[in-house]
Amino acid sequence: MAKKIIFVSNTSWFLYNFRLGLMKAVKEKDYEVIAIAPKDDYAQQFDKIGMQYIDIPVSRKGKNLFVDLILLLRLIKLYKREKPDLVHHFTPKMVIYGSLAAHFAGIHNVVNSITGLGYAFVEEGILNKIVLNMYHAALSKNSQVIFENTDDRKYFLQNNIVPSKRTNIIITSGVNTVEFTPAKNNNLTNKIITFTLVARMLWDKGIREFVEAAEYVKEQNSSTHFVLLGGSDNGNPKAVPKSYLLTKKKSGIIDWIDHVDNVRPYIDDSDVVVLPSYREGGPRSLIEGASMEKPLIATDVQGCREIVEHEVNGLLVPPKDVNSLADAMLKLAKNHELRYQMGRNGRKKVLEEFDEKIVIQKTLEVYKKAGLQLTYDFNYTQ
C-alpha cells in the first residue's frame, strides 16, 4: 500500500500557488498526495497532476463556533478514513482544527506551518487571547511546528504554546528561481518608475499607506507609477472594499489589477516591489521580487525583516508610517544605480537562502522529525 501525505489549507489557491513544489517533491517519492481545502478555481488543478483533491467547506471569518465544530468533525472523519502517514496543516484555522482532528483520529505524524498569525494578532484584544488559547490546545499535542520567522517562534515560546524542541524555522515557502528569474527590465533606463504591491487587498497589507504615499510621491515626481496587484479578499474581515480600489484607480493615483494567475510579467514591468504590511509570516511577493532582481521596500516587521536587509537589497520603513514610505520611494525613484545594485543583491540572497529547492529540503527534514524517512533529489519541472 502506498504511503500517504495530506496537505490541508483554508484555500486551494494557497496550496497550489505556495506549496505545489513541495507536494510534487513528495509525489516523486511515491507518496500518495491528497489536498484538502475549500473548492475554488484551483481545486481542479490537482487532479490534472495526479493528486487527489477533497473539498471541505471552511468559514474563514471564523466566529461561528457551531460551523467550526462541523469543520472539526469533518476533518476527524476524513483522517480516520484516509489514515495518512503524515498530515501537514497550513493557515491558522486549519492548523488549530486540523491538529485537534488528527489527535482525535489517532494520527501521530503531524506538521503545522505557522505562515503568519493573521488579523487576530495585529492588535491585542479578546480575539487575540481566544486564538492563543486555541493554538495552545492544538499544538500541545505531539506535532512539529514550522515558523516562517523568528519573531513568531519567540512569541509562541514566550506564551508556552509549544515546546522549543518541536519548533523549526523555515523562512517562506521558497521560490522557483528558474521561473522567477531576471528578465527585460534592468532598472537602468526607465523614464517611468513603477512601484508594485503584490498581495491580497487587505488593510493589514498596508494598502492605505501605499495609496497615500503614492499620492504624495506623484506630486514630487510625476515620472512615477503605482500598481496594486491582487484580489479583494471578501472572506477576510480586513478586506479592502472594491469600491475604494476602483475610486483610487479612477482618480489616477494607482492602477489596480485584480487577481492574476501569473504575477511574473507584472513584477518584470516593475522597478520596485513594495510591501508596507503590519505583520507577515514570510511574504512570497518580496522573495519573488528579489528573485527577479527588483529592489524592495517593506516595513520593519516580522517576516519582512528576514527578507529585506536595509540598504542592501532594499529599504525598511516603520509600519503605518506614510511619510517614511514615501521618502523610501522617492529615494529609489531618483537613483537607478542604487535600484540596480539592490536588485543584484536581492537575487543573490534568494539563491543562497530562499530557493524552493532549499526550502523543500528543510521541510522534508522536518518530516523526518515527525516520523517519516525521506531522501530528496529535486529537479524543476516546467
C-alpha positions in Angstrom: 0.0 0.0 0.0 1.4 3.4 -1.0 2.2 5.8 1.8 0.1 8.9 2.0 0.6 12.5 3.0 -2.3 15.0 3.3 -1.9 18.8 2.8 -4.6 21.0 4.4 -5.3 24.7 3.9 -8.2 27.1 4.0 -7.9 27.7 0.2 -6.9 25.5 -2.7 -5.3 28.6 -4.1 -2.8 28.7 -1.2 -1.7 25.0 -1.7 -1.4 25.3 -5.5 0.5 28.6 -5.5 2.7 28.2 -2.5 3.2 24.5 -1.8 2.9 22.8 -5.2 6.7 22.3 -5.4 6.7 20.5 -2.0 3.7 18.4 -3.0 5.4 17.4 -6.2 8.6 16.5 -4.4 6.7 14.2 -2.1 4.8 12.7 -5.0 8.1 11.9 -6.8 9.0 9.8 -3.7 6.0 7.6 -4.5 3.8 9.0 -1.8 0.1 9.4 -2.5 -0.7 13.1 -2.1 -4.1 14.5 -1.1 -5.0 18.1 -1.0 -7.8 19.1 1.4 -9.2 22.6 1.0 -12.4 24.5 0.1 -13.2 24.3 -3.6 -12.1 27.3 -5.7 -10.7 27.9 -9.2 -7.5 26.0 -8.3 -9.2 22.8 -7.0 -9.4 21.1 -10.3 -5.7 21.6 -11.0 -4.7 18.9 -8.5 -6.5 16.1 -10.5 -4.6 17.2 -13.6 -1.2 16.5 -12.0 -2.2 13.2 -10.4 -3.1 14.4 -6.9 -6.4 13.6 -5.1 -8.4 16.7 -4.1 -11.0 16.7 -1.3 -13.4 19.6 -0.9 -14.1 20.8 2.7 -16.2 23.9 3.4 -14.5 26.4 5.7 -15.8 29.7 7.1 -12.8 31.9 7.0 -14.4 34.6 9.2 -14.2 32.1 12.0 -16.6 33.5 14.6 -19.3 30.8 14.5 -18.4 28.0 16.9 -21.1 25.7 15.5 -19.7 26.0 12.0 -16.2 25.4 13.3 -17.3 22.3 15.2 -18.7 20.9 12.0 -15.3 21.5 10.3 -13.6 19.7 13.2 -15.9 16.7 12.9 -15.4 16.6 9.1 -11.6 16.6 9.5 -11.8 13.8 12.1 -13.9 11.7 9.7 -11.6 12.4 6.8 -8.4 11.5 8.8 -9.9 8.3 10.1 -11.0 7.3 6.6 -7.7 8.2 4.8 -5.3 7.0 7.5 -2.4 9.2 6.3 1.2 8.7 7.3 1.6 12.4 7.8 -0.7 15.5 7.8 0.7 19.0 7.0 -1.5 21.9 8.0 -1.3 25.5 6.7 -3.1 28.7 7.7 -4.3 29.4 11.2 -7.8 27.8 11.3 -6.6 24.6 9.7 -3.6 24.4 12.0 -5.9 24.6 15.0 -8.7 22.4 13.9 -6.6 20.1 11.8 -4.3 19.4 14.8 -7.2 18.7 17.1 -8.8 16.4 14.4 -5.5 14.5 14.0 -5.3 13.9 17.7 -8.9 12.6 17.9 -8.3 10.4 14.8 -5.1 8.9 16.1 -2.8 10.5 13.6 0.6 10.9 15.3 2.7 12.3 12.5 1.7 16.0 12.2 3.4 19.1 10.9 2.0 22.6 11.3 3.2 25.6 9.4 2.7 29.0 11.0 2.7 31.0 7.8 1.6 34.2 9.7 -0.6 34.8 12.7 -3.4 36.5 10.9 -5.5 39.6 11.7 -6.2 38.4 15.2 -2.6 39.2 16.2 -2.2 42.6 14.6 -3.6 44.2 17.7 -4.0 42.9 21.3 -7.6 42.1 22.4 -10.1 39.5 23.4 -9.9 37.8 20.0 -6.1 37.5 20.3 -6.5 35.8 23.7 -9.1 33.4 22.4 -6.9 32.4 19.4 -3.9 32.0 21.7 -5.7 29.5 23.8 -6.9 27.6 20.8 -3.3 27.4 19.5 -2.2 26.1 22.9 -4.9 23.4 22.9 -4.0 22.3 19.3 -0.2 22.5 19.5 0.2 20.9 22.9 -0.1 17.6 21.0 3.0 15.9 19.6 3.5 17.8 16.3 6.4 19.5 14.6 5.8 23.2 14.1 7.4 25.3 11.3 7.7 29.1 11.7 8.5 31.4 8.9 10.2 34.0 11.1 12.0 34.1 14.4 9.6 36.7 16.0 6.5 34.4 15.6 8.5 31.5 17.1 9.6 33.6 20.0 6.0 34.8 20.6 4.8 31.2 20.8 7.6 30.1 23.1 7.0 33.1 25.5 3.3 32.2 25.7 4.2 28.5 26.3 2.2 27.4 23.3 4.7 24.9 22.0 8.0 23.5 23.4 11.2 24.7 21.8 12.3 21.2 20.8 9.3 20.9 18.4 9.9 24.2 16.7 11.6 24.8 13.3 12.5 27.9 11.4 12.0 27.8 7.6 11.6 31.3 6.2 8.9 31.4 3.5 7.7 28.6 1.1 10.6 29.5 -1.2 10.5 30.5 -4.8 11.3 28.7 -8.1 14.3 30.7 -9.1 14.2 29.3 -12.6 10.7 30.7 -13.2 11.3 33.9 -11.3 14.5 35.0 -13.0 15.6 38.5 -14.1 14.1 39.4 -17.4 13.8 42.5 -19.6 13.5 45.4 -17.1 17.0 46.2 -15.7 16.1 49.2 -13.6 18.6 51.4 -15.5 16.8 53.1 -18.5 13.3 53.6 -17.3 11.7 57.0 -17.7 8.7 56.0 -15.6 9.5 54.3 -12.3 6.9 51.7 -11.3 6.3 50.7 -7.7 4.2 47.5 -7.3 2.5 46.0 -4.3 1.5 42.3 -4.8 -0.8 41.0 -2.1 -4.4 40.2 -1.2 -6.2 43.5 -0.9 -6.3 43.7 2.9 -5.8 46.8 5.0 -3.2 44.9 7.1 -1.0 44.7 4.0 -0.6 48.5 4.1 -2.9 49.3 1.2 -4.0 52.7 2.6 -0.4 53.6 3.3 0.7 52.7 -0.2 -2.0 54.7 -1.8 -1.4 57.8 0.4 2.4 57.6 -0.2 1.7 57.2 -3.9 -0.3 60.4 -3.9 2.5 62.3 -2.2 5.3 60.9 -4.4 3.4 61.7 -7.6 3.3 65.3 -6.5 7.0 65.3 -6.0 7.9 63.1 -9.0 5.5 62.9 -11.9 7.6 60.1 -13.5 6.3 57.5 -11.1 3.6 54.9 -11.4 1.9 52.8 -8.7 0.3 49.4 -9.1 -1.8 47.3 -6.7 -1.9 43.7 -7.8 -4.2 41.3 -6.1 -7.9 40.4 -5.5 -10.2 41.9 -2.9 -10.4 39.0 -0.3 -14.1 39.2 0.7 -13.7 36.2 3.1 -11.4 38.3 5.3 -12.7 40.8 7.9 -9.8 43.2 6.9 -10.7 43.1 3.2 -10.3 46.4 1.3 -13.6 47.2 -0.5 -13.6 47.1 -4.2 -15.2 50.5 -4.2 -12.2 52.0 -2.5 -9.8 50.4 -5.1 -11.9 51.4 -8.0 -12.2 55.0 -6.7 -8.4 55.3 -6.3 -7.9 53.8 -9.7 -10.3 56.2 -11.3 -8.5 59.1 -9.7 -5.3 58.1 -11.3 -3.4 57.7 -8.1 -2.9 53.9 -8.5 -3.5 51.3 -11.1 -5.4 48.3 -9.5 -5.2 45.0 -11.2 -7.4 42.2 -9.8 -6.1 38.7 -9.1 -4.0 37.2 -11.9 -2.6 33.6 -12.1 0.9 34.7 -13.3 2.5 37.7 -11.5 5.8 37.4 -13.2 5.1 39.8 -16.1 3.9 42.4 -13.7 7.0 42.1 -11.5 9.1 42.2 -14.6 7.5 45.5 -15.6 8.1 46.9 -12.1 11.2 48.8 -10.8 10.5 48.4 -7.1 8.4 45.8 -5.2 6.7 47.2 -2.1 5.0 45.6 0.9 4.1 48.0 3.8 2.4 45.2 5.8 1.7 45.4 9.5 2.8 41.8 10.1 3.9 38.9 8.0 4.9 35.3 8.1 7.3 35.1 5.2 5.9 37.2 2.3 6.2 35.5 -1.0 5.9 38.7 -3.0 9.1 40.1 -1.6 11.0 36.9 -2.5 9.6 36.8 -6.0 10.6 40.4 -6.5 14.1 39.9 -5.2 14.5 36.7 -7.3 13.7 38.9 -10.4 16.4 41.4 -9.2 13.9 44.1 -8.0 14.8 46.3 -5.1 12.4 46.0 -2.2 10.6 48.4 0.2 9.0 46.8 3.2 8.0 47.6 6.8 10.4 46.6 9.6 8.1 43.9 10.9 8.1 40.2 11.4 8.6 38.3 8.2 9.7 41.3 6.1 12.9 42.0 8.0 14.1 38.4 7.4 14.0 39.0 3.7 14.9 42.7 3.3 18.3 43.8 4.5 18.2 47.5 4.9 20.3 49.4 2.4 21.5 46.1 0.9 18.6 44.6 -1.1 16.0 47.2 -0.2 14.7 49.6 2.4 12.9 49.0 5.7 10.4 51.6 7.0 8.3 51.8 10.2 4.8 50.3 9.8 1.8 52.6 9.3 4.3 55.5 8.5 3.2 57.1 5.2 6.0 59.7 5.3 8.8 57.2 5.7 7.3 55.0 3.0 7.1 58.0 0.6 10.7 59.0 1.4 11.9 55.5 0.6 10.0 55.6 -2.7 11.5 58.9 -3.6 15.0 57.7 -2.7 14.8 54.8 -5.1 12.9 56.7 -7.8 15.8 59.1 -8.3 18.7 56.6 -8.0 18.7 54.0 -10.8 22.2 52.6 -9.9 21.0 52.0 -6.3 18.0 50.1 -7.6 20.2 48.0 -9.8 22.7 47.1 -7.1 19.9 46.3 -4.6 18.3 44.1 -7.2 21.5 42.2 -7.8 22.0 41.8 -4.0 18.4 40.5 -3.7 18.8 37.9 -6.3 22.0 36.6 -4.7 20.2 36.4 -1.3 17.3 34.4 -2.8 19.6 31.9 -4.5 21.5 31.4 -1.2 18.6 31.3 1.2 15.2 31.1 -0.3 15.4 28.9 -3.4 12.5 26.5 -3.4 14.9 23.5 -3.5 16.5 24.6 -0.2 13.1 25.1 1.4 11.8 21.8 0.3 14.9 20.0 1.6 14.5 21.7 5.0 10.8 20.8 5.1 11.4 17.1 4.4 13.9 17.1 7.2 11.1 18.3 9.5 9.0 15.4 8.1 11.8 13.0 9.3 11.5 14.5 12.8 7.7 13.9 12.6 8.3 10.2 11.8 8.8 9.9 8.0 12.1 8.8 6.3 12.5 10.7 3.1 15.5 11.3 0.8 15.4 14.2 -1.6 16.6 14.9 -5.1 14.6 17.7 -6.8 14.5 18.8 -10.4 12.3 21.6 -11.5 9.5 20.7 -13.9 8.1 23.5 -16.1 
